[in-house]
Amino acid sequence: MTAGPGHNSAGGIAADKLRSFIERIERLETEKADLGADIREVYAEAKGNGFDTKIMRKIVALRKMEEADRREQDELVNLYRRALGIESVLD
């Protein structure tokens, strides 16, 4: 592979292009860390207002799921509960 104009190459790798990809990934990783910190702040605020953050995290996960997957999970949990004799308040 030959490097085009403006590209430093080592072992057939276009260094400028590689550097560009690495820098983009690094920027996105920084943004991801910042978003994670923001999310933790929201959970802390919710906890300060009396909400159970464990349950909130479960609700967020459930809302990400497809309806069919959520329904299947609910059915399996209920099946396992019945098998172990753990009755739900709703049963």
C-alpha positions in Angstrom: 0.0 0.0 0.0 1.4 3.4 -0.9 0.7 6.4 1.2 -0.9 9.3 -0.4 0.4 12.9 -0.2 0.6 14.3 3.3 0.7 10.8 4.9 3.5 9.5 6.8 3.7 5.7 6.5 5.3 3.1 8.5 4.9 -0.5 7.5 2.2 0.4 5.0 0.1 2.3 7.6 -1.1 5.8 6.8 -0.1 7.4 10.1 -2.2 10.5 9.6 -5.4 8.5 9.0 -4.6 6.2 12.0 -3.9 9.3 14.2 -7.3 10.8 13.1 -9.2 7.6 14.1 -7.4 7.4 17.4 -8.1 11.0 18.2 -11.8 10.6 17.3 -12.0 7.6 19.6 -10.3 9.5 22.4 -12.7 12.4 22.1 -15.7 10.0 22.1 -14.3 8.2 25.2 -14.0 11.5 27.0 -17.6 12.4 26.0 -18.7 9.0 27.3 -17.0 9.5 30.6 -18.6 13.0 30.9 -22.0 11.5 30.2 -21.5 8.8 32.8 -20.7 11.4 35.3 -23.9 13.3 34.4 -26.0 10.1 34.7 -24.5 9.4 38.2 -25.4 13.0 39.2 -29.0 12.4 38.1 -29.2 9.1 40.1 -27.7 10.9 43.2 -30.3 13.7 42.8 -33.1 11.1 42.6 -31.7 9.3 45.6 -31.7 12.6 47.5 -35.4 12.9 46.7 -36.2 9.5 48.1 -36.2 7.3 45.0 -34.7 3.8 45.0 -31.9 4.0 42.4 -31.5 0.2 42.1 -35.1 0.0 41.0 -34.7 3.0 38.7 -31.7 1.3 37.0 -33.9 -1.8 36.5 -36.7 0.3 35.0 -34.2 2.0 32.6 -32.9 -1.4 31.5 -36.5 -2.7 31.0 -37.4 0.3 28.9 -34.4 -0.4 26.6 -35.7 -3.9 25.9 -38.1 -4.9 23.1 -41.6 -5.6 24.3 -41.4 -9.3 23.4 -38.1 -9.7 25.3 -39.5 -7.9 28.3 -42.6 -10.1 28.3 -40.5 -13.3 27.9 -38.3 -12.2 30.9 -41.4 -11.5 33.0 -42.8 -15.0 32.2 -39.5 -16.7 33.1 -39.2 -14.8 36.3 -42.7 -15.8 37.3 -42.1 -19.4 36.3 -39.0 -19.5 38.4 -40.7 -17.8 41.4 -43.6 -20.4 41.2 -41.1 -23.2 41.0 -39.3 -21.9 44.2 -42.5 -21.1 46.0 -41.9 -17.4 46.0 -45.2 -15.8 45.6 -45.6 -12.3 44.2 -47.8 -9.7 46.0 -49.6 -9.4 42.7 -50.4 -13.1 42.4 
